[in-house]
Amino acid sequence: MITELIVLFWGAGMLHYAGSNLKENYYEGSAVPVYIEKQTEVPENAISLSYGSWEIELTYETENETNCTSYMQTAHGEDYGDTVVLLKEANEKKFDLMLYGNVTEFYIVSNEPTLNVHSITVRETNQWNRMMYTLLVLIVASIDLFLWQKQHKKWKNLSNEKKTVCLAVLFIGIVASIPLFTDYLISGVDMNFHLMRIEGLAEGLRNGDFPVRMQPLWINDYGYPVSIMYGDLLLYIPAAFRLAGFTLQTVYKLYIVGINILTAYTSYKCGKKVSGNYRIGIVMSLLYTLSGYRLTNAIYRAAVGELTAIAFIPLVFLGLWQLFQEDDKTKWYQSGVLLVIGYTGILESHLLSFEMVILFSALYCLVNGRNFWRRLKMLFQTALFTIGVNLFFLVPMLDYMLTQDMQVLNGSTVDMQDYGLFFPQLSQMFTFATNGSQLGILGPTSYGIGNEVLMGMGLPLAIIVCLYLWEQLVYKNERIEHSNKVFGLMLLSMWMTTYLFPWEILENIQGIGTLVAPYQFPWRFTGLTLGLGIILGSVALKNVQIVVGDATKKVIIASISILAIIHFTSYSEMLIANAVPVKITSYAGIDTREAVVAGEYLLQNTYAMTIGAAEPQTEDGMTINNYKKEDGIVTLLYENLTGKDSYIKVPFFSYKGYHAVDSASGYELTIWHDWQNIAMILIPVDWSGELKVYFEEPIYWRVAEFISFTLVLWSLMHWVKIRWKKYLQR
């Protein structure tokens, strides 16, 4: 322990020393290493940099918006950095470099002929040192944990079954993460959106906000209420690592690896509980975690929210299965815990997945008839507790839904009927990128299947369905009567993913059409098919000896497992081989306007791509001085000499929660907006002083947060109490 404390204090001292001895170099005029194309020979003005973290600051002028990319030579050959946007309205840009080795021949390329870079400042930062110290802390903690378990013989005392399960879950999660083991990112459809969610959280925390509501940095730092409208509870983990010095793409990858391991565990737990056999649980974990649909979400779509929700779907269906299978009311509590955790995980990850799971949960209850009414009180208590735990998210989200005229309220323009799957896609095993489609496409039915990515449940699970039907036809018994209801719901979810489901009819029914419009694509229901498939597959593999012998049973299980691995590896290799690699060290490598994708949470008539540099604007006669925007707060000195009431536009949108206050008097000024919903502070005639504009949560949001915190704290204390009682009994 003393040695570890010495190491940590030494590391802290080195961190402080390194932070006070950072280098900075300034280049201007002909010494600026900016070129119009990549250099085939050693650039004349190339810069040499040592390993570590650096901030590059450009001062420039350009007639047109353009991109620039940094290139450099390393010990392993040519490398590149982020591609950053240079706005024509701005005159400076900062971006980060994280160098894991010394580099030579550093230079910047932009193909914009009107770009004139006046100067470059290369500034060493403390980010590298923070990252190294965090790694040191993690290594010391890991050593402590290893020594502790060795002293108490925790691993040695585990049964062979538990050891096998631990290693299998870890192995499956790591295998599912293979496409991430590169030094770059595979550019996915929504990747920048989720990268910005992490970066916005980190910046909000850096500004002192908790919880973060109005995320900074988005849309050239005008802000975006993505944390109000999109659950991001688990994203605080990568955001914390981001603050600890890790690059944005590193924390993004670490998060997905963590979700893959979590998915492997939850699907194992579901399979094990339903079948009563840990080997079947491992097989179901393999099928679920390595499914092509999950890989499509992880890599091609980069749908991090939906990918996270898929990790919790098995807990919901397991909770419902146990609740309706178990007649002992004292054991219903365990099902309630699973349901609360499952519903909370899905709600705090992906709202659309939550709505779909609630729909199928209701159907699951209804098809159980009399059993449903007997368990209604337990289900009602579970619903109330889930709502209470999530009030901190639900209250702000519903408040904005009811009071803010956002684009998400207008529904989708996507014709769901035209994006359903064909029957062969349900069990599709392979796909290939052809005709220049690179990673494949997600096209309408008129495109056919040819270049489509995998969106169905896959062949391994389709075989499970056939196996279940075989068992049913050969041996129909009460033991599998309840699973027939699961089978029916699974068939419904499969039907809903196809173009044969009457989506067009539902979309044209007033009221119902508004409810289904946000789903956009029918194949989203594949996640539910997979979740229900774990239940059905566990029952099928458990009862397979009904129709075959023990040796044949082992062959069937081994064959399905091998098919799942082939299914995953072939698809992942195709994605990796055809990927467009990108590197994103920080938000500077993202166009923060395009990151909003469809801009669902923008106010009506706001067009992100037309929003320029974040600077205040006003009319003649109004003077503005000492403008600053720090920690998400705008401050400036103003004087209205126009002879009339006037305004100041500040770089925020006019969402609910913003306040404009005269610092001296404390008087709150009125906030209006222009046609783009940019906030306009109305300044009375002849007024002068200091203006402060900031975002603040309403008090009832804080009350909701307190209720959620209290319920979570009570739950943890109750859990500790139960564990302590069990410990004393042992």
C-alpha positions in Angstrom: 0.0 0.0 0.0 2.8 2.4 0.9 4.6 1.7 -2.4 1.4 2.3 -4.3 0.8 5.7 -2.5 4.4 6.7 -3.3 3.8 5.8 -7.0 0.5 7.8 -7.1 2.1 10.8 -5.4 5.1 10.6 -7.7 2.7 10.5 -10.7 0.8 13.5 -9.4 4.0 15.4 -8.9 5.2 14.6 -12.4 1.8 15.7 -13.8 2.1 19.0 -12.0 5.7 19.5 -13.2 4.9 18.6 -16.8 2.0 20.9 -16.8 4.1 23.8 -15.8 6.8 23.1 -18.5 4.8 23.1 -21.7 6.4 24.2 -25.0 5.0 26.6 -27.5 6.2 27.6 -31.0 4.9 30.3 -33.3 5.2 30.3 -37.1 4.1 33.0 -39.5 4.5 34.2 -43.1 6.6 31.9 -45.3 7.4 29.6 -42.3 3.8 28.4 -42.2 3.6 24.7 -43.4 0.3 24.9 -45.3 0.1 23.4 -48.9 -2.6 23.0 -51.4 -2.0 19.3 -51.9 -0.1 16.4 -50.3 3.6 16.6 -50.6 5.6 13.7 -52.3 8.9 15.1 -51.0 10.0 16.5 -47.7 8.0 19.8 -47.3 10.2 22.9 -47.1 8.6 24.2 -43.9 7.8 21.0 -42.2 7.7 20.9 -38.4 9.1 18.3 -36.0 7.1 17.4 -32.9 7.8 15.1 -30.0 5.3 12.6 -28.7 2.5 14.0 -26.5 -0.6 16.2 -26.9 -0.5 19.4 -28.9 -2.9 22.2 -29.8 -2.6 23.7 -33.2 -4.0 27.2 -33.6 -4.4 28.7 -37.1 -5.2 32.4 -37.9 -6.4 32.6 -41.5 -8.7 34.2 -44.1 -10.7 32.4 -46.8 -13.3 33.4 -49.3 -14.9 30.0 -49.1 -15.5 27.5 -46.4 -13.0 24.7 -46.6 -11.4 21.7 -44.8 -7.8 21.1 -43.9 -6.0 17.9 -42.8 -2.7 17.5 -41.1 -0.1 15.0 -42.3 3.2 13.9 -40.7 5.9 11.2 -40.9 6.3 8.8 -38.0 8.6 5.9 -37.4 6.0 3.7 -39.1 5.5 5.8 -42.2 3.0 8.6 -43.1 0.2 9.4 -40.7 -2.6 11.9 -40.6 -4.7 13.8 -38.1 -8.2 15.3 -37.9 -9.9 16.9 -40.9 -11.2 20.2 -39.6 -13.6 22.8 -41.0 -12.4 26.4 -41.6 -15.4 28.8 -41.7 -15.2 31.8 -44.0 -16.9 33.9 -41.2 -14.1 33.1 -38.7 -10.4 33.9 -38.7 -9.0 31.4 -36.3 -9.3 27.6 -35.6 -7.9 25.3 -32.9 -7.6 21.6 -33.1 -5.8 18.9 -31.2 -3.1 16.3 -32.0 -2.3 13.2 -29.9 1.1 11.8 -30.9 2.1 8.4 -29.6 5.6 8.8 -31.0 7.9 11.5 -32.3 6.9 12.9 -35.8 8.7 14.8 -38.5 7.5 16.6 -41.5 4.3 17.9 -40.0 2.3 20.0 -42.4 -1.3 20.9 -43.3 -3.1 20.5 -46.6 -6.1 22.4 -47.9 -7.2 22.5 -51.5 -8.9 25.9 -51.2 -6.9 28.4 -53.3 -8.3 31.4 -51.5 -7.1 30.2 -48.1 -4.4 32.4 -46.6 -3.0 31.1 -43.3 -1.2 34.0 -41.5 0.2 32.1 -38.6 0.3 28.8 -36.8 0.9 28.4 -33.1 1.9 24.9 -32.0 1.2 24.6 -28.3 1.9 21.6 -26.0 -1.0 20.7 -23.7 -1.4 18.8 -20.5 -3.8 16.3 -22.0 -1.1 13.6 -22.5 0.0 13.9 -18.9 -3.5 13.6 -17.6 -4.1 10.5 -19.7 -0.8 8.9 -18.5 -1.7 9.6 -14.9 -5.2 8.1 -15.3 -3.6 5.0 -16.8 -1.2 4.9 -13.8 -4.1 5.0 -11.4 -6.0 2.3 -13.3 -2.9 0.0 -13.4 -2.3 0.5 -9.7 -6.0 -0.2 -9.0 -5.9 -3.4 -11.2 -2.8 -4.6 -9.3 -4.6 -4.0 -6.0 -7.6 -5.9 -7.2 -5.5 -8.8 -8.4 -3.6 -9.1 -5.2 -6.8 -8.8 -3.2 -8.5 -11.6 -5.0 -5.4 -13.7 -4.8 -5.2 -13.2 -1.1 -8.8 -14.1 -0.6 -8.6 -16.8 -3.3 -11.7 -15.4 -5.1 -10.8 -16.8 -8.5 -9.5 -20.1 -7.1 -12.7 -20.7 -5.1 -15.0 -20.1 -8.0 -16.5 -23.2 -9.5 -15.4 -24.3 -13.0 -18.8 -23.3 -14.3 -18.4 -19.7 -13.1 -14.9 -19.5 -14.4 -16.1 -20.7 -17.8 -18.9 -18.2 -17.8 -16.6 -15.3 -16.9 -14.1 -16.1 -19.6 -16.8 -16.9 -22.2 -18.6 -13.6 -21.6 -15.4 -11.6 -21.8 -14.3 -13.5 -24.9 -17.6 -13.0 -26.7 -17.6 -9.3 -25.9 -14.0 -8.8 -27.1 -14.7 -10.8 -30.3 -17.7 -8.5 -31.0 -15.3 -5.6 -30.7 -12.7 -6.8 -33.2 -13.6 -4.1 -35.8 -12.6 -1.4 -33.2 -9.0 -2.6 -32.8 -7.5 -0.1 -35.2 -5.9 3.3 -34.7 -8.8 4.9 -36.7 -12.6 5.0 -36.8 -14.8 3.4 -39.4 -17.0 6.3 -40.6 -20.6 5.3 -39.6 -23.9 7.0 -40.5 -24.5 8.5 -37.1 -21.0 8.4 -35.7 -20.4 12.1 -35.5 -23.7 12.6 -33.7 -22.7 10.3 -30.9 -19.1 11.5 -30.8 -20.5 15.0 -30.3 -22.9 13.8 -27.5 -19.8 12.5 -25.6 -17.8 15.7 -26.3 -20.8 17.9 -25.4 -21.2 16.1 -22.1 -17.5 16.4 -21.3 -17.5 20.1 -22.1 -20.6 20.7 -20.1 -19.0 18.9 -17.1 -15.8 21.0 -17.7 -18.1 24.1 -17.5 -19.4 23.0 -14.1 -22.8 21.8 -15.2 -24.3 18.6 -13.7 -26.4 17.1 -15.0 -25.6 18.6 -18.4 -28.8 19.7 -20.2 -28.0 22.2 -23.0 -24.8 20.8 -24.5 -22.2 23.3 -25.7 -20.0 23.1 -28.9 -22.8 21.9 -31.2 -23.6 24.0 -34.3 -20.5 26.2 -33.9 -21.1 26.5 -30.2 -24.7 27.7 -30.4 -25.7 24.7 -28.3 -28.1 21.8 -28.7 -30.6 20.3 -26.2 -29.6 16.7 -27.0 -29.1 15.8 -23.3 -32.7 16.9 -22.6 -34.3 14.9 -25.4 -31.9 11.9 -25.7 -31.0 9.8 -22.6 -27.2 9.8 -22.0 -26.8 8.4 -18.5 -24.2 5.8 -19.6 -22.3 8.3 -21.8 -21.1 10.1 -18.6 -18.5 7.2 -18.4 -16.7 8.0 -21.7 -17.2 11.7 -21.0 -15.3 11.3 -17.7 -12.5 9.5 -19.5 -12.5 12.3 -22.0 -11.9 14.8 -19.2 -9.1 12.5 -18.0 -7.2 13.1 -21.2 -8.2 10.3 -23.6 -9.0 11.2 -27.2 -12.6 11.3 -28.4 -12.2 8.3 -30.7 -10.5 6.3 -27.9 -13.4 6.9 -25.3 -15.9 6.1 -28.1 -14.3 2.8 -28.8 -13.9 2.0 -25.1 -17.6 2.6 -24.6 -18.6 0.3 -27.4 -16.3 -2.4 -26.1 -18.0 -2.0 -22.7 -21.4 -2.3 -24.2 -20.4 -5.4 -26.1 -19.3 -7.1 -22.9 -22.4 -5.9 -21.1 -24.6 -7.4 -24.0 -22.7 -10.7 -23.8 -23.5 -10.8 -20.0 -27.2 -9.8 -20.2 -27.9 -12.3 -23.0 -26.0 -15.0 -21.2 -28.0 -14.3 -18.0 -31.3 -14.5 -19.9 -30.4 -17.8 -21.7 -29.1 -19.3 -18.4 -32.1 -18.4 -16.4 -34.6 -19.6 -19.0 -32.8 -22.9 -19.8 -31.3 -23.6 -16.4 -28.1 -24.6 -18.3 -25.0 -22.3 -18.3 -23.8 -23.8 -21.6 -27.0 -22.9 -23.4 -26.7 -19.4 -21.8 -23.2 -19.1 -23.4 -24.6 -20.2 -26.8 -27.4 -17.7 -26.6 -24.9 -15.0 -25.7 -22.9 -15.9 -28.7 -25.9 -15.7 -31.1 -27.2 -12.4 -29.7 -23.9 -10.5 -29.2 -22.4 -11.6 -32.6 -25.6 -11.0 -34.6 -25.3 -9.1 -37.9 -27.9 -6.6 -36.8 -25.9 -5.6 -33.8 -22.8 -5.3 -35.9 -24.7 -3.1 -38.4 -25.7 -0.8 -35.5 -22.2 -0.8 -34.0 -20.2 -0.1 -37.2 -22.3 0.8 -40.3 -25.0 2.9 -38.6 -22.9 3.8 -35.6 -26.3 3.8 -33.8 -24.8 3.9 -30.3 -28.1 4.6 -28.6 -29.9 1.7 -30.1 -26.8 -0.5 -29.6 -26.9 0.3 -25.9 -30.6 -0.3 -25.7 -30.1 -3.8 -27.2 -27.9 -4.7 -24.2 -30.8 -4.2 -21.9 -33.6 -5.9 -23.9 -32.8 -9.4 -22.6 -33.3 -8.2 -19.0 -36.8 -7.0 -19.8 -37.9 -10.2 -21.5 -36.2 -12.3 -18.8 -38.1 -10.3 -16.1 -41.4 -10.8 -17.9 -40.7 -14.5 -18.5 -39.8 -15.1 -14.8 -42.7 -13.1 -13.6 -45.3 -15.1 -15.5 -43.5 -18.5 -15.0 -43.1 -18.1 -11.2 -46.2 -18.5 -9.0 -44.3 -17.8 -5.8 -45.0 -14.1 -5.0 -41.9 -13.8 -2.9 -39.8 -14.3 -6.0 -41.6 -11.7 -8.1 -39.4 -9.1 -6.5 -36.4 -10.4 -8.5 -38.4 -10.0 -11.7 -39.3 -6.5 -10.8 -35.7 -5.6 -10.3 -34.8 -7.0 -13.7 -37.6 -5.0 -15.3 -36.6 -1.7 -13.6 -33.0 -2.1 -14.6 -34.0 -3.2 -18.2 -36.5 -0.4 -18.8 -34.2 2.2 -17.3 -31.3 1.1 -19.4 -33.3 1.3 -22.6 -35.1 4.6 -21.7 -31.7 6.2 -20.9 -30.2 5.0 -24.1 -32.8 5.1 -26.9 -36.3 6.4 -26.6 -37.7 4.7 -29.7 -36.4 1.3 -28.5 -38.1 2.0 -25.2 -41.4 2.7 -26.9 -41.1 -0.6 -28.9 -40.2 -2.6 -25.8 -43.2 -1.1 -23.9 -45.5 -2.1 -26.7 -44.3 -5.7 -26.7 -44.3 -5.8 -22.9 -47.9 -4.8 -22.9 -48.7 -7.5 -25.6 -46.7 -10.0 -23.5 -48.9 -9.2 -20.5 -52.1 -9.4 -22.4 -51.5 -12.7 -24.0 -51.1 -14.2 -20.5 -54.7 -13.5 -19.7 -55.6 -14.4 -16.1 -52.0 -14.5 -15.0 -51.7 -10.9 -16.0 -54.4 -9.7 -13.6 -52.8 -11.7 -10.7 -49.6 -9.8 -11.3 -51.1 -6.4 -12.1 -50.1 -4.9 -8.8 -46.5 -6.0 -9.2 -46.4 -4.6 -12.7 -47.9 -1.3 -11.5 -45.3 -1.0 -8.7 -42.6 -1.7 -11.2 -43.9 0.9 -13.6 -44.2 3.6 -10.9 -40.7 2.9 -9.6 -39.2 3.0 -13.1 -40.9 6.3 -13.7 -39.6 7.7 -10.4 -36.0 6.6 -11.0 -36.1 8.3 -14.5 -38.0 11.5 -13.5 -34.7 13.4 -13.9 -34.8 12.6 -17.6 -38.6 12.4 -18.2 -39.6 15.8 -16.7 -37.2 17.9 -18.9 -37.9 15.8 -22.0 -41.7 16.1 -21.6 -41.4 19.8 -20.7 -39.6 20.5 -24.0 -41.9 18.2 -26.0 -44.9 20.3 -24.7 -43.4 23.8 -24.9 -40.8 23.8 -27.6 -41.7 23.8 -31.3 -39.0 21.3 -32.4 -38.6 19.6 -35.7 -39.0 16.1 -34.1 -42.7 16.9 -33.5 -43.4 17.1 -37.2 -42.9 13.4 -37.7 -40.8 11.6 -40.3 -40.9 12.0 -44.0 -39.7 8.4 -44.5 -42.2 5.9 -46.0 -41.9 3.0 -43.6 -43.7 0.6 -46.0 -40.9 1.2 -48.6 -38.1 0.3 -46.1 -39.3 -3.1 -44.9 -37.2 -6.2 -45.3 -37.8 -8.9 -47.8 -38.3 -12.4 -46.5 -34.8 -13.7 -47.5 -33.2 -10.8 -45.5 -34.6 -12.2 -42.2 -32.2 -15.1 -42.3 -29.5 -13.5 -44.5 -26.0 -14.8 -43.6 -23.6 -12.8 -45.8 -23.6 -9.5 -47.7 -21.0 -8.0 -50.0 -20.2 -4.4 -50.9 -20.6 -4.1 -54.7 -21.1 -1.4 -57.3 -19.1 1.1 -55.4 -21.4 1.0 -52.4 -18.5 0.5 -50.0 -20.0 -0.7 -46.7 -23.4 -1.3 -48.3 -26.7 0.6 -48.2 -30.0 0.8 -46.3 -32.2 1.5 -49.3 -35.9 1.2 -50.1 -37.4 -2.0 -51.4 -37.1 -0.7 -55.0 -33.3 -1.1 -54.6 -33.6 -4.8 -54.0 -31.3 -6.8 -51.6 -28.1 -6.7 -53.7 -26.1 -4.1 -51.8 -28.0 -4.1 -48.5 -26.3 -4.5 -45.1 -27.5 -7.1 -42.7 -30.7 -6.0 -40.9 -32.5 -9.3 -40.2 -32.1 -11.8 -37.3 -29.7 -14.0 -39.2 -29.4 -17.6 -40.2 -28.3 -19.0 -36.7 -31.5 -17.7 -35.0 -33.6 -18.7 -38.0 -32.4 -22.3 -37.4 -33.3 -21.9 -33.7 -36.9 -21.0 -34.8 -37.0 -24.1 -37.1 -35.7 -26.3 -34.2 -38.4 -25.0 -31.9 -41.1 -25.7 -34.5 -39.7 -29.2 -34.9 -40.0 -29.8 -31.2 -43.5 -28.5 -31.1 -44.7 -30.7 -33.9 -43.1 -33.8 -32.4 -43.7 -33.2 -28.7 -46.4 -30.7 -27.6 -46.5 -30.4 -23.8 -47.3 -28.0 -21.0 -43.6 -27.5 -20.4 -43.3 -25.4 -23.6 -46.9 -23.9 -23.6 -45.8 -20.6 -22.2 -43.0 -20.4 -24.8 -45.7 -20.5 -27.6 -46.7 -17.0 -26.5 -43.1 -15.8 -26.9 -43.0 -17.5 -30.3 -46.2 -15.7 -31.4 -44.7 -12.3 -30.3 -41.4 -13.2 -32.1 -43.3 -13.9 -35.3 -45.1 -10.6 -34.9 -41.8 -8.7 -34.5 -40.4 -10.5 -37.5 -43.5 -9.5 -39.6 -43.2 -5.9 -38.4 -39.7 -5.7 -39.9 -40.9 -6.7 -43.4 -42.5 -4.8 -46.2 -45.5 -7.1 -45.8 -46.6 -5.5 -42.6 -49.4 -2.8 -43.3 -47.3 0.2 -42.2 -48.9 2.4 -44.9 -52.4 1.8 -43.5 -51.2 2.6 -39.9 -49.5 5.8 -41.1 -52.7 7.0 -42.7 -54.8 6.5 -39.5 -55.1 9.8 -37.6 -53.4 9.5 -34.2 -51.7 6.2 -34.9 -49.8 7.6 -37.8 -48.2 10.2 -35.5 -47.2 7.4 -33.1 -45.5 5.2 -35.6 -43.8 8.0 -37.7 -40.8 8.4 -35.4 -39.8 4.7 -35.9 -38.8 5.6 -39.6 -37.5 2.1 -40.4 -39.4 -1.2 -39.8 -36.2 -3.1 -39.3 -35.7 -1.4 -35.9 -38.0 -4.2 -34.6 -35.2 -6.7 -35.3 -33.8 -5.9 -31.9 -37.0 -7.2 -30.3 -36.8 -10.3 -32.5 -33.4 -11.0 -31.2 -34.4 -10.5 -27.6 -37.4 -12.8 -27.9 -35.2 -15.2 -29.8 -33.0 -15.7 -26.7 -36.1 -16.9 -24.7 -37.2 -19.1 -27.6 -33.7 -20.4 -28.3 -33.1 -21.3 -24.7 -36.3 -23.3 -24.6 -35.5 -25.0 -27.9 -32.0 -26.0 -27.0 -33.1 -27.1 -23.6 -35.7 -29.5 -25.1 -33.8 -30.6 -28.2 -33.2 -34.0 -26.7 -36.9 -34.6 -27.2 -36.3 -35.2 -30.9 -32.6 -36.2 -31.0 -30.0 -38.0 -29.0 -27.4 -36.4 -26.7 -24.6 -36.7 -29.3 -26.8 -35.1 -32.0 -27.8 -32.4 -29.6 -24.1 -31.5 -29.1 -23.6 -31.4 -32.9 -26.6 -29.1 -33.4 -25.4 -26.7 -30.6 -21.8 -26.7 -31.9 -23.0 -26.1 -35.5 -25.2 -23.2 -34.6 -22.3 -21.6 -32.6 -19.9 -22.0 -35.5 -22.5 -20.5 -37.9 -22.8 -17.5 -35.6 -19.1 -17.0 -35.5 -18.8 -17.3 -39.4 -21.8 -15.0 -39.7 -20.0 -12.3 -37.6 -16.5 -12.7 -38.9 -17.4 -12.6 -42.6 -19.6 -9.5 -42.1 -17.0 -7.7 -39.9 -14.2 -8.4 -42.3 -16.3 -7.0 -45.2 -16.9 -3.8 -43.1 -13.3 -3.4 -42.2 -12.0 -4.1 -45.7 -14.3 -1.5 -47.3 -14.2 1.1 -44.6 -13.4 4.8 -45.0 -10.9 5.4 -42.1 -11.1 8.7 -40.2 -9.4 10.0 -37.1 -11.1 12.3 -34.6 -9.1 13.5 -31.7 -11.6 16.1 -30.5 -14.8 17.9 -31.7 -12.6 20.1 -33.9 -12.4 17.1 -36.3 -16.2 17.2 -36.7 -18.5 19.6 -38.5 -20.6 20.4 -35.5 -23.5 21.6 -37.8 -23.7 18.3 -39.8 -23.5 16.3 -36.5 -27.1 17.1 -35.8 -28.0 14.8 -38.8 -31.7 15.5 -39.3 -31.7 18.1 -36.6 -34.7 16.6 -34.8 -34.2 18.8 -31.7 -33.7 22.1 -33.5 -36.5 24.6 -33.3 -38.7 24.9 -36.4 -37.1 26.9 -39.3 -33.6 26.5 -37.9 -31.1 25.3 -40.5 -27.9 24.2 -38.9 -25.7 24.5 -42.0 -26.4 28.2 -42.3 -25.2 29.0 -38.8 -21.8 30.7 -39.0 -19.2 31.7 -36.4 -20.4 32.3 -32.9 -20.2 36.1 -32.6 -22.8 38.7 -31.3 -24.6 40.8 -33.8 -26.6 44.1 -33.5 -27.6 47.2 -35.4 -25.9 50.6 -35.9 -25.9 52.7 -32.7 -25.6 49.8 -30.4 -22.1 49.3 -29.1 -20.7 46.0 -27.8 -17.4 45.6 -26.0 -15.5 43.0 -24.0 -17.5 40.1 -25.5 -16.6 36.7 -23.9 -18.1 33.3 -24.0 -16.7 31.1 -21.2 -18.1 28.1 -19.5 -21.3 28.4 -21.5 -22.0 31.9 -20.3 -22.0 35.0 -22.6 -20.9 38.3 -21.0 -20.5 41.7 -22.8 -20.6 45.4 -22.2 -23.4 47.2 -24.1 -24.7 50.7 -24.7 -27.9 51.5 -26.6 -27.4 54.8 -28.5 -29.9 54.1 -31.3 -32.6 56.4 -29.9 -35.0 53.4 -29.7 -35.4 50.0 -28.2 -32.8 47.7 -29.9 -31.4 44.2 -29.7 -28.3 42.1 -29.4 -28.1 38.7 -31.1 -26.0 36.2 -29.0 -24.8 32.8 -30.2 -27.5 30.8 -28.5 -30.8 29.5 -29.8 -34.0 30.7 -28.0 -34.8 27.5 -26.1 -36.6 27.5 -22.8 -34.2 27.9 -19.9 -32.1 30.8 -21.2 -31.9 34.0 -19.2 -30.4 37.4 -20.0 -29.6 39.6 -17.0 -28.2 43.0 -16.5 -25.3 42.3 -14.0 -25.5 45.6 -12.1 -29.3 45.7 -11.5 -30.1 42.0 -11.7 -33.0 43.0 -14.1 -33.9 40.2 -16.5 -34.2 41.3 -20.1 -36.6 39.9 -22.6 -35.3 37.2 -25.0 -36.8 37.1 -28.5 -35.5 35.4 -31.6 -34.9 36.0 -35.3 -36.2 33.8 -38.2 -33.5 31.2 -37.4 -34.4 31.2 -33.7 -31.1 32.8 -32.7 -31.6 34.5 -29.4 -32.2 38.3 -29.5 -31.8 40.2 -26.3 -34.1 43.2 -26.3 -32.3 46.3 -25.0 -34.4 49.4 -23.9 -33.4 52.8 -25.3 -30.5 54.5 -23.5 -29.6 51.5 -21.5 -26.0 50.5 -20.8 -24.2 48.0 -18.6 -22.9 44.4 -18.5 -25.1 41.7 -20.0 -24.9 38.1 -18.9 -26.7 35.3 -20.9 -26.8 31.8 -19.6 -28.9 28.6 -19.4 -30.5 27.5 -16.1 -32.8 24.6 -15.3 -36.3 25.4 -14.0 -36.8 24.5 -10.3 -39.1 21.6 -11.1 -36.4 19.9 -13.1 -34.3 20.0 -10.0 -37.1 18.5 -7.9 -37.4 15.7 -10.4 -33.6 15.1 -10.1 -33.9 15.0 -6.3 -36.7 12.4 -6.4 -34.7 10.2 -8.8 -31.5 10.5 -6.8 -33.4 9.6 -3.6 -35.0 6.5 -5.1 -31.6 5.3 -6.5 -29.9 5.9 -3.2 -32.7 4.1 -1.3 -32.3 1.2 -3.8 -28.6 1.0 -3.3 -29.0 1.0 0.5 -31.6 -1.7 0.3 -29.3 -3.8 -1.9 -26.4 -3.3 0.5 -28.6 -4.3 3.4 -29.7 -7.5 1.7 -26.1 -8.4 0.8 -24.9 -7.7 4.3 -27.6 -10.1 5.7 -26.5 -12.8 3.3 -22.9 -12.2 4.3 -23.7 -12.5 8.0 -25.6 -15.7 7.3 -22.6 -17.2 5.6 
